[in-house]
Amino acid sequence: MANPLRGEVIRLYKNLLYLGREYPQGSAYFRQRLKSAFMKNKDVTDPDKIKKLVARGDFVIKELEALYFLRKYRAMKKRYYEPDK
């Protein structure tokens, strides 16, 4: 019998992999860290623990989105506003 949370974990992995394409230190670095994080927790079978790990992954997604938004904001600000002196 397959774990009902398996689909949620796969969704999380795919979303993080997609977001990692624009990671500042490079997509290869992000992919390696992502894979090691998921492999470290591959033997977890407790549904409550899996839900906590998925919640942590969702938090990481929000942090990455904030990082990318801030980077885009800074780039736009640099283009259209004079630098403060």
MDTraj code that builds the backbone (N, CA, C; nanometers):
import mdtraj as md
import numpy as np

residues = "MET ALA ASN PRO LEU ARG GLY GLU VAL ILE ARG LEU TYR LYS ASN LEU LEU TYR LEU GLY ARG GLU TYR PRO GLN GLY SER ALA TYR PHE ARG GLN ARG LEU LYS SER ALA PHE MET LYS ASN LYS ASP VAL THR ASP PRO ASP LYS ILE LYS LYS LEU VAL ALA ARG GLY ASP PHE VAL ILE LYS GLU LEU GLU ALA LEU TYR PHE LEU ARG LYS TYR ARG ALA MET LYS LYS ARG TYR TYR GLU PRO ASP LYS".split()
xyz = np.array([
    [0.0841, -0.1180, 0.0000],
    [0.0000, 0.0000, 0.0000],
    [0.0885, 0.1242, 0.0000],
    [0.0617, 0.2147, -0.0910],
    [0.1416, 0.3361, -0.1042],
    [0.1023, 0.4367, 0.0031],
    [0.2000, 0.5114, 0.0449],
    [0.1770, 0.6146, 0.1453],
    [0.0963, 0.7288, 0.0818],
    [-0.0108, 0.7740, 0.1468],
    [-0.0917, 0.8822, 0.0882],
    [-0.0171, 1.0155, 0.0808],
    [0.0901, 1.0312, 0.1573],
    [0.1661, 1.1558, 0.1548],
    [0.2744, 1.1560, 0.0466],
    [0.2884, 1.0447, -0.0222],
    [0.3924, 1.0331, -0.1240],
    [0.3764, 1.1380, -0.2329],
    [0.2545, 1.1583, -0.2788],
    [0.2287, 1.2582, -0.3828],
    [0.2631, 1.3990, -0.3373],
    [0.2353, 1.4267, -0.2112],
    [0.2662, 1.5589, -0.1571],
    [0.4173, 1.5809, -0.1500],
    [0.4904, 1.4763, -0.1133],
    [0.6365, 1.4868, -0.1065],
    [0.6945, 1.5057, -0.2468],
    [0.6425, 1.4335, -0.3440],
    [0.6903, 1.4475, -0.4818],
    [0.6595, 1.5872, -0.5353],
    [0.5417, 1.6389, -0.5039],
    [0.5040, 1.7755, -0.5453],
    [0.6015, 1.8764, -0.4863],
    [0.6329, 1.8593, -0.3585],
    [0.7268, 1.9491, -0.2915],
    [0.8638, 1.9432, -0.3587],
    [0.9112, 1.8236, -0.3870],
    [1.0423, 1.8075, -0.4510],
    [1.0451, 1.8756, -0.5875],
    [0.9403, 1.8561, -0.6659],
    [0.9354, 1.9170, -0.7996],
    [0.9297, 2.0688, -0.7917],
    [0.8511, 2.1210, -0.6978],
    [0.8437, 2.2665, -0.6816],
    [0.9783, 2.3246, -0.6406],
    [1.0443, 2.2595, -0.5466],
    [1.1753, 2.3081, -0.5037],
    [1.2772, 2.2969, -0.6164],
    [1.2713, 2.1912, -0.6916],
    [1.3627, 2.1742, -0.8043],
    [1.3412, 2.2850, -0.9074],
    [1.2155, 2.3191, -0.9318],
    [1.1833, 2.4269, -1.0262],
    [1.2349, 2.5611, -0.9741],
    [1.2117, 2.5880, -0.8461],
    [1.2564, 2.7152, -0.7892],
    [1.4085, 2.7238, -0.7811],
    [1.4749, 2.6117, -0.7724],
    [1.6198, 2.6105, -0.7605],
    [1.6935, 2.6495, -0.8865],
    [1.6232, 2.6603, -0.9967],
    [1.6887, 2.6978, -1.1227],
    [1.7516, 2.8361, -1.1144],
    [1.6919, 2.9267, -1.0362],
    [1.7419, 3.0637, -1.0278],
    [1.8199, 3.0894, -0.8994],
    [1.8600, 2.9850, -0.8296],
    [1.9290, 3.0025, -0.7018],
    [2.0608, 3.0772, -0.7229],
    [2.0935, 3.1735, -0.6359],
    [2.2133, 3.2556, -0.6561],
    [2.3443, 3.1770, -0.6659],
    [2.3574, 3.0655, -0.5968],
    [2.4821, 2.9888, -0.6022],
    [2.4818, 2.8847, -0.7136],
    [2.3795, 2.8840, -0.7939],
    [2.3743, 2.7941, -0.9083],
    [2.2762, 2.6800, -0.8882],
    [2.2192, 2.6361, -0.9976],
    [2.1186, 2.5300, -0.9897],
    [2.1802, 2.3954, -0.9527],
    [2.3031, 2.3714, -0.9939],
    [2.3682, 2.2440, -0.9597],
    [2.3907, 2.2346, -0.8092],
    [2.4330, 2.3438, -0.7475],
    [2.4521, 2.3464, -0.6023],
    [2.3200, 2.3213, -0.5304],
    [2.2152, 2.3888, -0.5770],
    [2.0844, 2.3737, -0.5139],
    [2.0317, 2.2314, -0.5298],
    [2.0469, 2.1749, -0.6494],
    [1.9992, 2.0396, -0.6756],
    [2.0698, 1.9371, -0.5861],
    [2.1997, 1.9561, -0.5688],
    [2.2765, 1.8653, -0.4830],
    [2.2282, 1.8746, -0.3380],
    [2.2085, 1.9960, -0.2881],
    [2.1621, 2.0141, -0.1502],
    [2.0205, 1.9609, -0.1324],
    [1.9353, 1.9826, -0.2322],
    [1.7972, 1.9348, -0.2264],
    [1.7944, 1.7817, -0.2218],
    [1.8713, 1.7191, -0.3087],
    [1.8738, 1.5735, -0.3124],
    [1.9253, 1.5156, -0.1810],
    [2.0298, 1.5760, -0.1259],
    [2.0836, 1.5239, 0.0001],
    [1.9837, 1.5421, 0.1145],
    [1.9089, 1.6524, 0.1142],
    [1.8086, 1.6742, 0.2185],
    [1.6967, 1.5705, 0.2085],
    [1.6534, 1.5405, 0.0879],
    [1.5468, 1.4421, 0.0712],
    [1.5972, 1.3004, 0.0994],
    [1.7195, 1.2714, 0.0607],
    [1.7744, 1.1383, 0.0860],
    [1.7977, 1.1153, 0.2349],
    [1.8303, 1.2208, 0.3070],
    [1.8529, 1.2089, 0.4511],
    [1.7248, 1.1647, 0.5218],
    [1.6102, 1.2054, 0.4693],
    [1.4821, 1.1752, 0.5330],
    [1.4016, 1.0692, 0.4581],
    [1.4664, 0.9924, 0.3721],
    [1.3929, 0.8961, 0.2899],
    [1.3334, 0.7804, 0.3697],
    [1.3886, 0.7501, 0.4865],
    [1.3405, 0.6370, 0.5645],
    [1.2337, 0.6744, 0.6673],
    [1.1902, 0.7986, 0.6668],
    [1.0871, 0.8423, 0.7613],
    [0.9533, 0.7840, 0.7175],
    [0.8850, 0.7161, 0.8097],
    [0.7562, 0.6553, 0.7765],
    [0.6424, 0.7096, 0.8611],
    [0.6739, 0.7808, 0.9682],
    [0.5710, 0.8360, 1.0564],
    [0.4983, 0.9497, 0.9845],
    [0.3660, 0.9400, 0.9649],
    [0.2919, 1.0442, 0.8923],
    [0.3039, 1.1832, 0.9555],
    [0.3075, 1.1902, 1.0877],
    [0.3202, 1.3214, 1.1522],
    [0.4557, 1.3848, 1.1218],
    [0.5602, 1.3036, 1.1252],
    [0.6947, 1.3532, 1.0942],
    [0.7031, 1.3968, 0.9480],
    [0.6406, 1.3210, 0.8592],
    [0.6402, 1.3562, 0.7174],
    [0.5668, 1.4883, 0.6969],
    [0.4543, 1.5066, 0.7660],
    [0.3802, 1.6328, 0.7534],
    [0.4632, 1.7508, 0.8019],
    [0.5397, 1.7313, 0.9093],
    [0.6267, 1.8377, 0.9594],
    [0.7362, 1.8701, 0.8580],
    [0.7924, 1.7682, 0.7972],
    [0.8965, 1.7904, 0.6978],
    [0.8404, 1.8605, 0.5738],
    [0.7200, 1.8236, 0.5330],
    [0.6564, 1.8897, 0.4185],
    [0.6264, 2.0358, 0.4523],
    [0.5813, 2.0621, 0.5753],
    [0.5562, 2.2005, 0.6179],
    [0.6851, 2.2811, 0.6151],
    [0.7944, 2.2194, 0.6566],
    [0.9243, 2.2880, 0.6515],
    [0.9636, 2.3163, 0.5069],
    [0.9361, 2.2223, 0.4180],
    [0.9637, 2.2434, 0.2763],
    [0.8807, 2.3558, 0.2179],
    [0.7543, 2.3657, 0.2589],
    [0.6703, 2.4763, 0.2133],
    [0.7241, 2.6104, 0.2632],
    [0.7779, 2.6111, 0.3845],
    [0.8397, 2.7323, 0.4379],
    [0.9617, 2.7710, 0.3540],
    [1.0410, 2.6727, 0.3142],
    [1.1580, 2.6991, 0.2304],
    [1.1143, 2.7563, 0.0961],
    [1.0038, 2.7068, 0.0420],
    [0.9510, 2.7605, -0.0841],
    [0.9164, 2.9078, -0.0673],
    [0.8498, 2.9423, 0.0409],
    [0.8143, 3.0829, 0.0646],
    [0.9387, 3.1694, 0.0795],
    [1.0403, 3.1186, 0.1469],
    [1.1645, 3.1941, 0.1632],
    [1.2352, 3.2146, 0.0291],
    [1.2366, 3.1121, -0.0552],
    [1.2984, 3.1257, -0.1870],
    [1.2235, 3.2273, -0.2726],
    [1.0906, 3.2230, -0.2672],
    [1.0121, 3.3200, -0.3431],
    [1.0394, 3.4618, -0.2946],
    [1.0529, 3.4803, -0.1641],
    [1.0854, 3.6121, -0.1101],
    [1.2241, 3.6565, -0.1560],
    [1.3203, 3.5633, -0.1576],
    [1.4551, 3.5943, -0.2037],
    [1.4537, 3.6396, -0.3491],
    [1.3805, 3.5689, -0.4329],
    [1.3750, 3.6035, -0.5750],
    [1.3023, 3.7353, -0.5964],
    [1.1959, 3.7588, -0.5200],
    [1.1225, 3.8838, -0.5327],
    [1.2120, 4.0013, -0.4944],
    [1.2866, 3.9858, -0.3866],
    [1.3762, 4.0918, -0.3420],
    [1.4847, 4.1180, -0.4454],
    [1.5365, 4.0139, -0.5060],
    [1.6390, 4.0317, -0.6084],
    [1.5829, 4.1074, -0.7285],
    [1.4612, 4.0723, -0.7699],
    [1.3994, 4.1427, -0.8829],
    [1.3691, 4.2877, -0.8472],
    [1.3249, 4.3102, -0.7243],
    [1.2958, 4.4460, -0.6793],
    [1.4224, 4.5304, -0.6813],
    [1.5320, 4.4765, -0.6331],
    [1.6575, 4.5507, -0.6316],
    [1.7051, 4.5820, -0.7731],
    [1.6876, 4.4880, -0.8651],
    [1.7276, 4.5108, -1.0037],
    [1.6430, 4.6222, -1.0659],
    [1.5135, 4.6215, -1.0412],
    [1.4261, 4.7263, -1.0951],
    [1.4593, 4.8615, -1.0334],
    [1.4849, 4.8625, -0.9062],
    [1.5185, 4.9872, -0.8384],
    [1.6489, 5.0437, -0.8935],
    [1.7448, 4.9571, -0.9189],
    [1.8735, 5.0016, -0.9711],
    [1.8575, 5.0599, -1.1116],
    [1.7658, 5.0051, -1.1895],
    [1.7465, 5.0530, -1.3266],
    [1.6786, 5.1885, -1.3330],
    [1.5792, 5.2101, -1.2472],
    [1.4939, 5.3268, -1.2637],
    [1.5158, 5.4389, -1.1634],
    [1.5946, 5.4168, -1.0622],
    [1.6181, 5.5204, -0.9624],
    [1.7657, 5.5515, -0.9531],
    [1.7930, 5.6773, -0.9254],
    [1.9328, 5.7153, -0.9084],
    [1.9854, 5.6577, -0.7783],
    [2.1098, 5.6196, -0.7778],
    [2.1647, 5.5635, -0.6528],
    [2.1706, 5.6721, -0.5444],
    [2.1378, 5.6313, -0.4242],
    [2.1433, 5.7231, -0.3100],
    [2.2882, 5.7431, -0.2696],
    [2.3187, 5.8663, -0.2381],
    [2.4576, 5.8950, -0.1965],
    [2.4591, 5.9586, -0.0610],
])
top = md.Topology()
chain = top.add_chain()
for i, resn in enumerate(residues, 1):
    res = top.add_residue(resn, chain, resSeq=i)
    for name in ("N", "CA", "C"):
        top.add_atom(name, md.element.get_by_symbol(name[0]), res)
traj = md.Trajectory(xyz[None], top)
